[in-house]
Structures are given as structure tokens and as C-alpha cells.
Amino acid sequence: MKVCPKDFYTENYFFPNTKNWVDEFGVTREYIGPAKDWHGFSEIASYLKESFPKVKTIFDIGCSAGSFIARSRAIGFDSVGCDISRYAVNNCVEGARTHVRLQDITKDTPWRPSDMVVALDLMEHIYEHDLDKAIQFIMNSAKPGGRFVFCIATARSSNELWQHTSEEDPVPNDKTWLAVAGHVNIKKLSTWIERFEKNNMKTDYEAMFKFQMWRRQSTQMNQVLSWDIENIYIGTKQ
């Protein structure tokens, strides 16, 4: 098994297709890929609209099939996005078509600075050797004083900490339970925060706390543990 971004995120990656993988206990299981659309993004978009009233334009980096773009545009945001998956871009959900571009953020340049940049399940998919270039793309995608909202699959325990070496190298058998989802760079949130702040992002801890208070009180989001305090980063471009 290899994880080369341009080749990995094909039709076979997305729900309802499955891949076999070996979990951390050595048991072979099936991975059902991410759905191209998720109703939770309507809740997220509504929260952002209420909490950040000055934000009018959003750039969704690693937008997949455009679910967040479509649902945020439906409530008034001018949202666009990019993704490395040709399949996802060519098969966008209704409401996102024509608003998504095929783009490699480790090589290309941004095409529209926005009031807010979101990266929802992106960081963990970027190889360490490409991370600085990707973060620079993200920074250049935000206007001065622009906002960042990231959802990151982070390490909850030491056995989840992992950096895969390269897209050219096979994934070790004992790490396929991470790489099957395309996760090749797993850090703790505190490590991500240090990296972001070195790149001139100012962490907004108050906004992060308020988001979690809202999520806990939301009947739609309170059980979505992948958006809890270990996963969400909110910051500002300095």
C-alpha cells in the first residue's frame, strides 16, 4: 500500500467503496471511505456565519467534492475551494460545481485571497516534507487579518503519532490502520499549533473554546468527536 496524493484519492477512496486494512491489533477490516456530502457542514457553516459576521468570502482548501462549499453558499457565503483529487473535483455535489478547482497546494499558488480559509481534514494528509509549502499556500490564501478554521485528525495517544516517509515508500503493515484514510502525518494538536504560530498565525483560544461550547450544546454535533477540542484550530493571519 502506498499513499501518493495524486493517485490515492480516486473513486475507490470515497464512500461507498471499501478498502481492506489491518488495524492496530492485527485484525483485517474494511474501510468505508468518506461520503462526498455531509449534513454536518450546514451546522458548521451556520455557526461560522453567526460567529464571524465580517466574513463574506471563504476558501476551502482540500474541499473534496465540495460539500462544505455547497452548504455554506446556500446560506450566503461566497465560498470556493480546491482539491488534489481529480475525481472529487469532477464529481462535485450540487451547488459546488464551477466553484472548485483542481490544485496541488504544495506546488501551485492561490487564486483568491479570502476573509476565511477552512481546511477540514486536510493537514493530516500532507507529507512532512511538503508541509511548509502547504502552510504557505494556506497563509497566502487569506487576506490580512483573515481567519483560519481547521479540523485535524490528531494523535490521541502515542501509538497514533506517525509521519510516513514518502509517497514512494510502502506503508508499514502496522500503520495501514492510519494510512488507509490517507493520514500520513499525525501529530498532537499542540504540535500543530506550534507549527502554525511559527508561520505567523495567531491562535484564537477564545474562539476555539466558544466553538466547543456550541458543539457540546448542539444536538447535531455533540456526538461528533472528530470535531472536539483535540481537533479544531481557529486562528488569525498576523
C-alpha atoms as a printed R data frame, in Angstrom:
    type eleno elety resid chain resno       x      y       z
1   ATOM     1    CA   MET     A     1   0.000  0.000   0.000
2   ATOM     2    CA   LYS     A     2   1.260  3.447  -0.996
3   ATOM     3    CA   VAL     A     3  -0.274  6.881  -0.412
4   ATOM     4    CA   CYS     A     4   0.534  9.143  -3.351
5   ATOM     5    CA   PRO     A     5  -1.896 12.074  -3.186
6   ATOM     6    CA   LYS     A     6  -2.479 12.395  -6.932
7   ATOM     7    CA   ASP     A     7  -3.200  8.675  -7.275
8   ATOM     8    CA   PHE     A     8  -4.751  7.771  -3.921
9   ATOM     9    CA   TYR     A     9  -7.903  9.904  -3.863
10  ATOM    10    CA   THR     A    10  -9.711  8.222  -6.723
11  ATOM    11    CA   GLU     A    11 -13.283  6.946  -6.884
12  ATOM    12    CA   ASN     A    12 -12.218  3.965  -4.798
13  ATOM    13    CA   TYR     A    13 -11.409  6.274  -1.889
14  ATOM    14    CA   PHE     A    14 -14.900  7.682  -1.488
15  ATOM    15    CA   PHE     A    15 -17.959  6.121   0.112
16  ATOM    16    CA   PRO     A    16 -19.498  3.602  -0.560
17  ATOM    17    CA   ASN     A    17 -16.315  1.917  -1.780
18  ATOM    18    CA   THR     A    18 -14.245 -0.109   0.663
19  ATOM    19    CA   LYS     A    19 -10.595 -0.948   1.215
20  ATOM    20    CA   ASN     A    20  -9.123 -3.728   3.299
21  ATOM    21    CA   TRP     A    21  -6.804 -2.688   6.076
22  ATOM    22    CA   VAL     A    22  -5.157 -4.106   9.183
23  ATOM    23    CA   ASP     A    23  -5.987 -2.381  12.454
24  ATOM    24    CA   GLU     A    24  -3.630 -1.765  15.374
25  ATOM    25    CA   PHE     A    25  -4.476 -5.210  16.752
26  ATOM    26    CA   GLY     A    26  -3.574 -7.043  13.524
27  ATOM    27    CA   VAL     A    27  -7.193 -7.695  12.514
28  ATOM    28    CA   THR     A    28  -8.113 -7.266   8.839
29  ATOM    29    CA   ARG     A    29 -11.061 -4.921   8.431
30  ATOM    30    CA   GLU     A    30 -12.803 -2.854   5.765
31  ATOM    31    CA   TYR     A    31 -12.544  0.914   5.494
32  ATOM    32    CA   ILE     A    32 -15.570  2.729   4.076
33  ATOM    33    CA   GLY     A    33 -14.354  5.979   2.585
34  ATOM    34    CA   PRO     A    34 -15.701  9.437   3.395
35  ATOM    35    CA   ALA     A    35 -19.070 10.404   1.944
36  ATOM    36    CA   LYS     A    36 -18.968 13.134  -0.697
37  ATOM    37    CA   ASP     A    37 -21.631 15.086   1.205
38  ATOM    38    CA   TRP     A    38 -22.189 15.572   4.941
39  ATOM    39    CA   HIS     A    39 -25.154 17.359   6.549
40  ATOM    40    CA   GLY     A    40 -22.953 18.484   9.444
41  ATOM    41    CA   PHE     A    41 -21.344 21.098   7.215
42  ATOM    42    CA   SER     A    42 -24.642 23.019   7.252
43  ATOM    43    CA   GLU     A    43 -24.332 23.255  11.036
44  ATOM    44    CA   ILE     A    44 -20.698 24.349  10.797
45  ATOM    45    CA   ALA     A    45 -21.453 26.974   8.136
46  ATOM    46    CA   SER     A    46 -24.309 28.411  10.193
47  ATOM    47    CA   TYR     A    47 -22.073 28.642  13.255
48  ATOM    48    CA   LEU     A    48 -19.363 30.452  11.289
49  ATOM    49    CA   LYS     A    49 -21.883 32.895   9.852
50  ATOM    50    CA   GLU     A    50 -23.163 33.798  13.306
51  ATOM    51    CA   SER     A    51 -19.748 33.913  14.978
52  ATOM    52    CA   PHE     A    52 -17.794 35.747  12.276
53  ATOM    53    CA   PRO     A    53 -20.239 38.250  10.733
54  ATOM    54    CA   LYS     A    54 -17.478 40.124   8.857
55  ATOM    55    CA   VAL     A    55 -16.560 37.018   6.870
56  ATOM    56    CA   LYS     A    56 -18.088 37.070   3.399
57  ATOM    57    CA   THR     A    57 -15.621 35.026   1.322
58  ATOM    58    CA   ILE     A    58 -14.307 31.561   2.200
59  ATOM    59    CA   PHE     A    59 -11.618 29.458   0.547
60  ATOM    60    CA   ASP     A    60 -11.957 25.728   1.345
61  ATOM    61    CA   ILE     A    61  -8.601 24.027   0.833
62  ATOM    62    CA   GLY     A    62  -8.814 20.270   0.386
63  ATOM    63    CA   CYS     A    63 -12.528 20.646  -0.243
64  ATOM    64    CA   SER     A    64 -13.084 17.123  -1.616
65  ATOM    65    CA   ALA     A    65 -16.390 17.050  -3.541
66  ATOM    66    CA   GLY     A    66 -17.414 20.473  -2.268
67  ATOM    67    CA   SER     A    67 -19.902 19.577   0.458
68  ATOM    68    CA   PHE     A    68 -18.923 22.489   2.719
69  ATOM    69    CA   ILE     A    69 -18.796 24.850  -0.258
70  ATOM    70    CA   ALA     A    70 -22.319 23.972  -1.382
71  ATOM    71    CA   ARG     A    71 -23.791 24.163   2.098
72  ATOM    72    CA   SER     A    72 -22.043 27.429   3.011
73  ATOM    73    CA   ARG     A    73 -23.026 29.041  -0.290
74  ATOM    74    CA   ALA     A    74 -26.628 28.059   0.431
75  ATOM    75    CA   ILE     A    75 -26.654 30.413   3.434
76  ATOM    76    CA   GLY     A    76 -24.948 33.336   1.737
77  ATOM    77    CA   PHE     A    77 -21.181 32.806   1.846
78  ATOM    78    CA   ASP     A    78 -19.149 33.345  -1.316
79  ATOM    79    CA   SER     A    79 -17.265 30.056  -0.996
80  ATOM    80    CA   VAL     A    80 -14.818 28.451  -3.404
81  ATOM    81    CA   GLY     A    81 -12.354 25.620  -2.995
82  ATOM    82    CA   CYS     A    82  -9.611 23.419  -4.344
83  ATOM    83    CA   ASP     A    83  -8.598 19.791  -4.077
84  ATOM    84    CA   ILE     A    84  -5.914 17.479  -5.444
85  ATOM    85    CA   SER     A    85  -8.418 14.741  -6.314
86  ATOM    86    CA   ARG     A    86  -9.457 14.897  -9.959
87  ATOM    87    CA   TYR     A    87 -12.325 12.509  -9.199
88  ATOM    88    CA   ALA     A    88 -13.669 14.746  -6.407
89  ATOM    89    CA   VAL     A    89 -13.417 17.912  -8.488
90  ATOM    90    CA   ASN     A    90 -15.114 16.261 -11.461
91  ATOM    91    CA   ASN     A    91 -17.880 14.846  -9.276
92  ATOM    92    CA   CYS     A    92 -18.742 17.772  -7.030
93  ATOM    93    CA   VAL     A    93 -22.032 17.870  -5.187
94  ATOM    94    CA   GLU     A    94 -24.803 20.082  -6.496
95  ATOM    95    CA   GLY     A    95 -24.148 23.678  -5.502
96  ATOM    96    CA   ALA     A    96 -20.348 23.410  -5.622
97  ATOM    97    CA   ARG     A    97 -19.851 22.781  -9.333
98  ATOM    98    CA   THR     A    98 -17.929 25.594 -11.060
99  ATOM    99    CA   HIS     A    99 -16.699 26.769  -7.651
100 ATOM   100    CA   VAL     A   100 -13.938 24.160  -7.229
101 ATOM   101    CA   ARG     A   101 -10.529 23.882  -8.891
102 ATOM   102    CA   LEU     A   102  -8.041 21.042  -9.222
103 ATOM   103    CA   GLN     A   103  -4.938 22.233  -7.398
104 ATOM   104    CA   ASP     A   104  -1.789 20.936  -5.714
105 ATOM   105    CA   ILE     A   105  -1.175 23.254  -2.791
106 ATOM   106    CA   THR     A   106   2.430 22.090  -2.452
107 ATOM   107    CA   LYS     A   107   3.245 23.394  -5.948
108 ATOM   108    CA   ASP     A   108   0.620 25.914  -7.084
109 ATOM   109    CA   THR     A   109  -0.261 29.435  -5.975
110 ATOM   110    CA   PRO     A   110  -3.602 30.563  -4.507
111 ATOM   111    CA   TRP     A   111  -6.133 32.060  -6.864
112 ATOM   112    CA   ARG     A   112  -8.275 34.044  -4.442
113 ATOM   113    CA   PRO     A   113  -7.366 35.501  -1.037
114 ATOM   114    CA   SER     A   114 -10.428 35.271   1.195
115 ATOM   115    CA   ASP     A   115 -11.768 36.515   4.520
116 ATOM   116    CA   MET     A   116 -11.590 32.978   5.893
117 ATOM   117    CA   VAL     A   117  -9.671 29.846   4.954
118 ATOM   118    CA   VAL     A   118 -11.020 26.495   6.061
119 ATOM   119    CA   ALA     A   119  -9.118 23.215   5.877
120 ATOM   120    CA   LEU     A   120 -11.387 20.431   7.095
121 ATOM   121    CA   ASP     A   121  -9.496 17.133   7.384
122 ATOM   122    CA   LEU     A   122  -6.521 18.277   5.334
123 ATOM   123    CA   MET     A   123  -3.378 18.674   7.441
124 ATOM   124    CA   GLU     A   124  -3.013 15.012   8.325
125 ATOM   125    CA   HIS     A   125  -2.938 14.172   4.599
126 ATOM   126    CA   ILE     A   126   0.153 16.307   3.876
127 ATOM   127    CA   TYR     A   127   3.610 14.766   3.992
128 ATOM   128    CA   GLU     A   128   6.064 16.408   6.366
129 ATOM   129    CA   HIS     A   129   8.424 17.310   3.527
130 ATOM   130    CA   ASP     A   130   5.595 19.294   1.869
131 ATOM   131    CA   LEU     A   131   4.110 20.828   4.996
132 ATOM   132    CA   ASP     A   132   5.846 24.213   4.954
133 ATOM   133    CA   LYS     A   133   4.877 24.766   1.308
134 ATOM   134    CA   ALA     A   134   1.271 23.787   2.073
135 ATOM   135    CA   ILE     A   135   1.076 26.109   5.069
136 ATOM   136    CA   GLN     A   136   2.484 28.948   2.980
137 ATOM   137    CA   PHE     A   137  -0.242 28.333   0.392
138 ATOM   138    CA   ILE     A   138  -2.818 28.488   3.175
139 ATOM   139    CA   MET     A   139  -1.341 31.721   4.538
140 ATOM   140    CA   ASN     A   140  -1.327 33.318   1.084
141 ATOM   141    CA   SER     A   141  -4.979 32.309   0.643
142 ATOM   142    CA   ALA     A   142  -6.095 34.553   3.500
143 ATOM   143    CA   LYS     A   143  -6.463 38.311   3.400
144 ATOM   144    CA   PRO     A   144  -4.562 40.350   6.028
145 ATOM   145    CA   GLY     A   145  -6.335 39.699   9.312
146 ATOM   146    CA   GLY     A   146  -8.167 36.771   7.728
147 ATOM   147    CA   ARG     A   147  -9.452 33.838   9.744
148 ATOM   148    CA   PHE     A   148  -8.394 30.187   9.702
149 ATOM   149    CA   VAL     A   149 -10.590 27.273  10.752
150 ATOM   150    CA   PHE     A   150  -9.012 23.816  10.638
151 ATOM   151    CA   CYS     A   151 -10.330 20.398  11.584
152 ATOM   152    CA   ILE     A   152  -7.420 17.986  12.005
153 ATOM   153    CA   ALA     A   153  -7.225 14.272  12.746
154 ATOM   154    CA   THR     A   154  -4.772 14.404  15.636
155 ATOM   155    CA   ALA     A   155  -2.982 11.860  17.803
156 ATOM   156    CA   ARG     A   156  -4.905 10.998  20.969
157 ATOM   157    CA   SER     A   157  -2.246  8.560  22.185
158 ATOM   158    CA   SER     A   158   1.407  7.839  21.488
159 ATOM   159    CA   ASN     A   159   0.711  4.907  19.161
160 ATOM   160    CA   GLU     A   160  -1.096  7.288  16.799
161 ATOM   161    CA   LEU     A   161   1.881  9.617  16.377
162 ATOM   162    CA   TRP     A   162   3.282  8.951  12.924
163 ATOM   163    CA   GLN     A   163   4.935 10.513   9.899
164 ATOM   164    CA   HIS     A   164   5.097  8.418   6.763
165 ATOM   165    CA   THR     A   165   8.363  8.875   4.927
166 ATOM   166    CA   SER     A   166   7.303  9.398   1.322
167 ATOM   167    CA   GLU     A   167   4.657  8.715  -1.304
168 ATOM   168    CA   GLU     A   168   7.263  6.476  -2.933
169 ATOM   169    CA   ASP     A   169   7.513  4.166   0.087
170 ATOM   170    CA   PRO     A   170   5.061  1.397   1.018
171 ATOM   171    CA   VAL     A   171   3.168  1.960   4.251
172 ATOM   172    CA   PRO     A   172   4.368 -0.376   7.032
173 ATOM   173    CA   ASN     A   173   1.805 -3.075   7.833
174 ATOM   174    CA   ASP     A   174   1.382 -1.824  11.386
175 ATOM   175    CA   LYS     A   175   0.383  1.641  10.130
176 ATOM   176    CA   THR     A   176  -2.181  0.776   7.476
177 ATOM   177    CA   TRP     A   177  -4.912  1.483  10.041
178 ATOM   178    CA   LEU     A   178  -3.858  5.144   9.785
179 ATOM   179    CA   ALA     A   179  -2.847  5.368   6.136
180 ATOM   180    CA   VAL     A   180  -5.986  3.719   4.752
181 ATOM   181    CA   ALA     A   181  -7.722  7.087   5.181
182 ATOM   182    CA   GLY     A   182  -4.749  8.907   3.645
183 ATOM   183    CA   HIS     A   183  -3.404 10.014   7.026
184 ATOM   184    CA   VAL     A   184   0.366 10.266   6.692
185 ATOM   185    CA   ASN     A   185   1.226 12.987   9.218
186 ATOM   186    CA   ILE     A   186  -0.311 12.554  12.658
187 ATOM   187    CA   LYS     A   187   0.638 14.983  15.414
188 ATOM   188    CA   LYS     A   188  -0.860 16.242  18.644
189 ATOM   189    CA   LEU     A   189  -2.851 19.462  18.378
190 ATOM   190    CA   SER     A   190  -0.265 21.280  20.485
191 ATOM   191    CA   THR     A   191   2.409 20.401  17.915
192 ATOM   192    CA   TRP     A   192   0.217 21.682  15.095
193 ATOM   193    CA   ILE     A   193  -0.365 24.925  16.980
194 ATOM   194    CA   GLU     A   194   3.384 25.447  17.380
195 ATOM   195    CA   ARG     A   195   3.830 24.903  13.635
196 ATOM   196    CA   PHE     A   196   1.051 27.331  12.713
197 ATOM   197    CA   GLU     A   197   2.334 30.036  15.044
198 ATOM   198    CA   LYS     A   198   5.825 29.759  13.550
199 ATOM   199    CA   ASN     A   199   4.149 30.638  10.256
200 ATOM   200    CA   ASN     A   200   2.559 33.843  11.602
201 ATOM   201    CA   MET     A   201  -0.838 32.501  12.579
202 ATOM   202    CA   LYS     A   202  -2.207 33.867  15.841
203 ATOM   203    CA   THR     A   203  -4.148 31.224  17.747
204 ATOM   204    CA   ASP     A   204  -7.595 32.358  18.900
205 ATOM   205    CA   TYR     A   205  -8.115 30.257  22.011
206 ATOM   206    CA   GLU     A   206 -11.286 32.127  22.934
207 ATOM   207    CA   ALA     A   207 -12.865 31.266  19.566
208 ATOM   208    CA   MET     A   208 -11.762 27.646  19.953
209 ATOM   209    CA   PHE     A   209 -13.385 27.465  23.382
210 ATOM   210    CA   LYS     A   210 -16.608 29.060  22.152
211 ATOM   211    CA   PHE     A   211 -16.786 26.602  19.283
212 ATOM   212    CA   GLN     A   212 -16.564 23.673  21.685
213 ATOM   213    CA   MET     A   213 -19.225 25.145  23.942
214 ATOM   214    CA   TRP     A   214 -21.511 25.439  20.931
215 ATOM   215    CA   ARG     A   215 -20.691 21.924  19.749
216 ATOM   216    CA   ARG     A   216 -21.471 20.413  23.148
217 ATOM   217    CA   GLN     A   217 -24.883 22.099  23.137
218 ATOM   218    CA   SER     A   218 -25.704 21.188  19.533
219 ATOM   219    CA   THR     A   219 -27.924 18.137  19.132
220 ATOM   220    CA   GLN     A   220 -26.420 17.623  15.669
221 ATOM   221    CA   MET     A   221 -22.745 17.992  16.620
222 ATOM   222    CA   ASN     A   222 -22.332 16.992  20.266
223 ATOM   223    CA   GLN     A   223 -21.554 13.370  19.394
224 ATOM   224    CA   VAL     A   224 -19.213 14.190  16.505
225 ATOM   225    CA   LEU     A   225 -15.978 13.514  18.337
226 ATOM   226    CA   SER     A   226 -13.825 14.263  15.287
227 ATOM   227    CA   TRP     A   227 -14.657 17.947  15.883
228 ATOM   228    CA   ASP     A   228 -13.831 18.090  19.573
229 ATOM   229    CA   ILE     A   229 -11.226 20.085  21.487
230 ATOM   230    CA   GLU     A   230  -8.349 17.927  20.202
231 ATOM   231    CA   ASN     A   231  -9.229 18.587  16.569
232 ATOM   232    CA   ILE     A   232 -10.304 22.179  15.988
233 ATOM   233    CA   TYR     A   233  -7.916 25.065  15.424
234 ATOM   234    CA   ILE     A   234  -9.062 28.654  14.907
235 ATOM   235    CA   GLY     A   235  -6.625 31.450  14.230
236 ATOM   236    CA   THR     A   236  -5.945 34.770  12.520
237 ATOM   237    CA   LYS     A   237  -3.408 35.863   9.929
238 ATOM   238    CA   GLN     A   238  -0.987 38.296  11.548
